[in-house]
């Protein structure tokens, strides 16, 4: 079950879960999918964390946490996979799809465990192929100067003759 779904089904509760496919990204371990062992209504912050029994690692966490993020040394290294090239390609595609669906930069950052700067940089690398990105950057409150710094576009490419955000075709 996705952690997001567990949070919806068990609001404001402590849960004991088995993590599926934990992955390392930017010096942290993230877990997006879990199997719920049980609700732990008597648990408290002092029981939060990881424990092992019969070879299975369980994590006790509270559903107010937006995502499960652990330090690198909490889980055995052989149970954590590195965030690889395929993951990055999928993440970038997912981020672009979310942005195209008008999700905020902050939402994309939070949902995909990306920094705000990484989302903006991704937009900048794709702006030549995706003209709608300039408007999304504007909608996010970025100034024309900031858009120029991130994308390398000129003022004329960002500001059309009527002051609207447009991207002109250079070819």
C-alpha atoms as a printed R data frame, in Angstrom:
    type eleno elety resid chain resno      x       y       z
1   ATOM     1    CA   UNK     A     1  0.000   0.000   0.000
2   ATOM     2    CA   UNK     A     2  1.280   3.466  -0.760
3   ATOM     3    CA   UNK     A     3  2.161   5.479   2.334
4   ATOM     4    CA   UNK     A     4 -0.160   8.201   1.057
5   ATOM     5    CA   UNK     A     5 -3.067   5.690   1.086
6   ATOM     6    CA   UNK     A     6 -2.124   4.438   4.565
7   ATOM     7    CA   UNK     A     7 -2.208   8.023   5.817
8   ATOM     8    CA   UNK     A     8 -5.723   8.452   4.406
9   ATOM     9    CA   UNK     A     9 -7.043   5.149   5.823
10  ATOM    10    CA   UNK     A    10 -5.462   5.547   9.262
11  ATOM    11    CA   UNK     A    11 -5.447   9.277   9.998
12  ATOM    12    CA   UNK     A    12 -3.547  10.527  13.027
13  ATOM    13    CA   UNK     A    13 -2.398   7.071  14.164
14  ATOM    14    CA   UNK     A    14  0.808   5.212  14.908
15  ATOM    15    CA   UNK     A    15  1.348   2.302  12.514
16  ATOM    16    CA   UNK     A    16  3.784  -0.586  12.527
17  ATOM    17    CA   UNK     A    17  4.715  -1.243   8.891
18  ATOM    18    CA   UNK     A    18  7.057  -3.360   6.796
19  ATOM    19    CA   UNK     A    19  8.782  -1.197   4.173
20  ATOM    20    CA   UNK     A    20  8.797  -2.246   0.526
21  ATOM    21    CA   UNK     A    21 11.560  -1.150  -1.820
22  ATOM    22    CA   UNK     A    22 13.312   1.469   0.313
23  ATOM    23    CA   UNK     A    23 15.621   3.600  -1.809
24  ATOM    24    CA   UNK     A    24 18.480   5.983  -1.201
25  ATOM    25    CA   UNK     A    25 18.202   9.430  -2.691
26  ATOM    26    CA   UNK     A    26 20.193  12.524  -1.826
27  ATOM    27    CA   UNK     A    27 21.654  11.019   1.333
28  ATOM    28    CA   UNK     A    28 18.343   9.830   2.819
29  ATOM    29    CA   UNK     A    29 16.296   6.636   2.609
30  ATOM    30    CA   UNK     A    30 12.713   6.978   1.371
31  ATOM    31    CA   UNK     A    31  9.892   4.472   1.625
32  ATOM    32    CA   UNK     A    32  6.829   5.039  -0.524
33  ATOM    33    CA   UNK     A    33  5.155   1.646  -0.162
34  ATOM    34    CA   UNK     A    34  4.444  -0.341   3.008
35  ATOM    35    CA   UNK     A    35  2.574  -3.345   4.352
36  ATOM    36    CA   UNK     A    36  0.689  -2.518   7.506
37  ATOM    37    CA   UNK     A    37  1.387  -4.977  10.307
38  ATOM    38    CA   UNK     A    38 -0.935  -3.306  12.771
39  ATOM    39    CA   UNK     A    39 -2.068  -0.044  14.209
40  ATOM    40    CA   UNK     A    40 -0.059   0.772  17.277
41  ATOM    41    CA   UNK     A    41 -2.432   2.972  19.276
42  ATOM    42    CA   UNK     A    42 -0.303   2.707  22.414
43  ATOM    43    CA   UNK     A    43  2.882   3.688  20.607
44  ATOM    44    CA   UNK     A    44  4.383   7.072  21.133
45  ATOM    45    CA   UNK     A    45  7.310   9.102  19.876
46  ATOM    46    CA   UNK     A    46  9.683   7.024  22.021
47  ATOM    47    CA   UNK     A    47  8.794   3.920  19.957
48  ATOM    48    CA   UNK     A    48  9.135   5.652  16.614
49  ATOM    49    CA   UNK     A    49 11.776   4.076  14.407
50  ATOM    50    CA   UNK     A    50 12.893   0.697  13.126
51  ATOM    51    CA   UNK     A    51 12.934  -2.681  14.888
52  ATOM    52    CA   UNK     A    52 13.637  -6.218  13.704
53  ATOM    53    CA   UNK     A    53 11.992  -9.518  14.489
54  ATOM    54    CA   UNK     A    54 12.240 -12.831  12.630
55  ATOM    55    CA   UNK     A    55 14.352 -11.196   9.936
56  ATOM    56    CA   UNK     A    56 11.778  -8.580   9.048
57  ATOM    57    CA   UNK     A    57 12.349  -4.937   9.727
58  ATOM    58    CA   UNK     A    58  9.330  -3.013  10.880
59  ATOM    59    CA   UNK     A    59  8.977   0.694  11.226
60  ATOM    60    CA   UNK     A    60  6.715   2.462  13.662
61  ATOM    61    CA   UNK     A    61  5.680   5.830  12.308
62  ATOM    62    CA   UNK     A    62  2.847   8.297  12.642
63  ATOM    63    CA   UNK     A    63  0.475   8.999   9.778
64  ATOM    64    CA   UNK     A    64  0.876  12.741  10.190
65  ATOM    65    CA   UNK     A    65  4.271  12.282   8.493
66  ATOM    66    CA   UNK     A    66  3.882  13.277   4.828
67  ATOM    67    CA   UNK     A    67  6.438  10.643   3.837
68  ATOM    68    CA   UNK     A    68  8.771   8.149   5.431
69  ATOM    69    CA   UNK     A    69 12.312   9.477   5.395
70  ATOM    70    CA   UNK     A    70 15.108   7.769   7.319
71  ATOM    71    CA   UNK     A    71 18.794   8.347   7.852
72  ATOM    72    CA   UNK     A    72 21.094   6.151   5.745
73  ATOM    73    CA   UNK     A    73 22.330   3.955   8.577
74  ATOM    74    CA   UNK     A    74 18.877   3.016   9.932
75  ATOM    75    CA   UNK     A    75 18.203   0.108   7.559
76  ATOM    76    CA   UNK     A    76 20.753  -2.532   6.523
77  ATOM    77    CA   UNK     A    77 22.561  -1.374   3.370
78  ATOM    78    CA   UNK     A    78 21.643  -4.552   1.477
79  ATOM    79    CA   UNK     A    79 17.931  -3.719   1.859
80  ATOM    80    CA   UNK     A    80 18.207  -0.228   0.380
81  ATOM    81    CA   UNK     A    81 18.586   0.267  -3.343
82  ATOM    82    CA   UNK     A    82 20.302   3.203  -4.955
83  ATOM    83    CA   UNK     A    83 18.148   5.661  -6.840
84  ATOM    84    CA   UNK     A    84 19.319   4.930 -10.385
85  ATOM    85    CA   UNK     A    85 19.113   6.282 -13.908
86  ATOM    86    CA   UNK     A    86 15.773   4.598 -14.650
87  ATOM    87    CA   UNK     A    87 14.363   6.096 -11.435
88  ATOM    88    CA   UNK     A    88 15.603   9.534 -12.485
89  ATOM    89    CA   UNK     A    89 14.045   9.234 -15.949
90  ATOM    90    CA   UNK     A    90 10.736   8.121 -14.422
91  ATOM    91    CA   UNK     A    91 10.883  10.891 -11.813
92  ATOM    92    CA   UNK     A    92 11.530  13.565 -14.434
93  ATOM    93    CA   UNK     A    93  8.665  12.317 -16.596
94  ATOM    94    CA   UNK     A    94  6.378  12.201 -13.588
95  ATOM    95    CA   UNK     A    95  7.410  15.718 -12.546
96  ATOM    96    CA   UNK     A    96  6.782  17.131 -16.020
97  ATOM    97    CA   UNK     A    97  3.378  15.397 -16.125
98  ATOM    98    CA   UNK     A    98  2.455  16.846 -12.730
99  ATOM    99    CA   UNK     A    99  3.571  20.326 -13.766
100 ATOM   100    CA   UNK     A   100  1.644  20.053 -17.020
101 ATOM   101    CA   UNK     A   101 -1.422  19.128 -14.947
102 ATOM   102    CA   UNK     A   102 -0.855  22.471 -13.151
103 ATOM   103    CA   UNK     A   103  0.500  21.066  -9.882
104 ATOM   104    CA   UNK     A   104  2.579  23.608  -8.012
105 ATOM   105    CA   UNK     A   105  6.359  23.390  -7.936
106 ATOM   106    CA   UNK     A   106  6.109  22.892  -4.167
107 ATOM   107    CA   UNK     A   107  3.698  19.960  -4.579
108 ATOM   108    CA   UNK     A   108  5.956  18.280  -7.142
109 ATOM   109    CA   UNK     A   109  8.951  18.837  -4.866
110 ATOM   110    CA   UNK     A   110  7.181  17.338  -1.861
111 ATOM   111    CA   UNK     A   111  5.565  14.415  -3.668
112 ATOM   112    CA   UNK     A   112  8.717  13.293  -5.508
113 ATOM   113    CA   UNK     A   113 11.260  14.158  -2.787
114 ATOM   114    CA   UNK     A   114 12.932  16.667  -5.100
115 ATOM   115    CA   UNK     A   115 14.322  20.009  -4.019
116 ATOM   116    CA   UNK     A   116 12.608  23.150  -5.332
117 ATOM   117    CA   UNK     A   117 15.831  23.969  -7.178
118 ATOM   118    CA   UNK     A   118 15.821  20.509  -8.834
119 ATOM   119    CA   UNK     A   119 12.252  21.036 -10.055
120 ATOM   120    CA   UNK     A   120 13.142  24.473 -11.430
121 ATOM   121    CA   UNK     A   121 16.293  23.094 -13.079
122 ATOM   122    CA   UNK     A   122 14.273  20.295 -14.663
123 ATOM   123    CA   UNK     A   123 11.845  22.862 -16.027
124 ATOM   124    CA   UNK     A   124 14.750  24.897 -17.369
125 ATOM   125    CA   UNK     A   125 16.221  21.923 -19.247
126 ATOM   126    CA   UNK     A   126 12.847  21.142 -20.821
127 ATOM   127    CA   UNK     A   127 11.667  24.694 -21.566
128 ATOM   128    CA   UNK     A   128 12.825  24.631 -25.214
129 ATOM   129    CA   UNK     A   129 10.661  21.561 -25.909
130 ATOM   130    CA   UNK     A   130  7.768  22.478 -23.614
131 ATOM   131    CA   UNK     A   131  6.680  26.119 -24.159
132 ATOM   132    CA   UNK     A   132  4.009  25.913 -21.430
133 ATOM   133    CA   UNK     A   133  6.783  25.698 -18.806
134 ATOM   134    CA   UNK     A   134  7.467  29.442 -18.961
135 ATOM   135    CA   UNK     A   135  3.876  30.158 -17.916
136 ATOM   136    CA   UNK     A   136  4.110  27.542 -15.145
137 ATOM   137    CA   UNK     A   137  7.253  29.258 -13.858
138 ATOM   138    CA   UNK     A   138  5.416  32.594 -13.913
139 ATOM   139    CA   UNK     A   139  2.439  31.050 -12.111
140 ATOM   140    CA   UNK     A   140  4.873  29.853  -9.430
141 ATOM   141    CA   UNK     A   141  5.860  33.452  -8.794
142 ATOM   142    CA   UNK     A   142  9.197  33.398 -10.576
143 ATOM   143    CA   UNK     A   143 10.272  36.765 -11.964
144 ATOM   144    CA   UNK     A   144 11.394  37.173 -15.565
145 ATOM   145    CA   UNK     A   145 14.970  37.665 -14.283
146 ATOM   146    CA   UNK     A   146 14.808  34.380 -12.348
147 ATOM   147    CA   UNK     A   147 13.369  32.565 -15.369
148 ATOM   148    CA   UNK     A   148 16.187  33.973 -17.519
149 ATOM   149    CA   UNK     A   149 18.795  32.756 -14.988
150 ATOM   150    CA   UNK     A   150 17.340  29.233 -14.899
151 ATOM   151    CA   UNK     A   151 16.522  28.795 -18.580
152 ATOM   152    CA   UNK     A   152 18.913  30.945 -20.568
153 ATOM   153    CA   UNK     A   153 15.947  32.441 -22.424
154 ATOM   154    CA   UNK     A   154 16.083  36.090 -23.407
155 ATOM   155    CA   UNK     A   155 13.746  38.782 -22.114
156 ATOM   156    CA   UNK     A   156 11.960  38.799 -25.474
157 ATOM   157    CA   UNK     A   157 11.375  35.039 -25.293
158 ATOM   158    CA   UNK     A   158  9.842  35.384 -21.845
159 ATOM   159    CA   UNK     A   159  7.886  38.624 -22.286
160 ATOM   160    CA   UNK     A   160  5.829  38.889 -25.444
161 ATOM   161    CA   UNK     A   161  4.959  42.238 -26.973
162 ATOM   162    CA   UNK     A   162  1.785  42.490 -24.858
163 ATOM   163    CA   UNK     A   163  3.543  41.513 -21.625
164 ATOM   164    CA   UNK     A   164  2.213  37.949 -21.613
165 ATOM   165    CA   UNK     A   165  4.503  35.020 -20.953
166 ATOM   166    CA   UNK     A   166  5.328  33.385 -24.234
167 ATOM   167    CA   UNK     A   167  8.195  31.535 -25.753
168 ATOM   168    CA   UNK     A   168  9.123  32.374 -29.294
169 ATOM   169    CA   UNK     A   169 10.446  29.812 -31.729
170 ATOM   170    CA   UNK     A   170 14.100  30.534 -32.510
171 ATOM   171    CA   UNK     A   171 14.194  28.500 -35.706
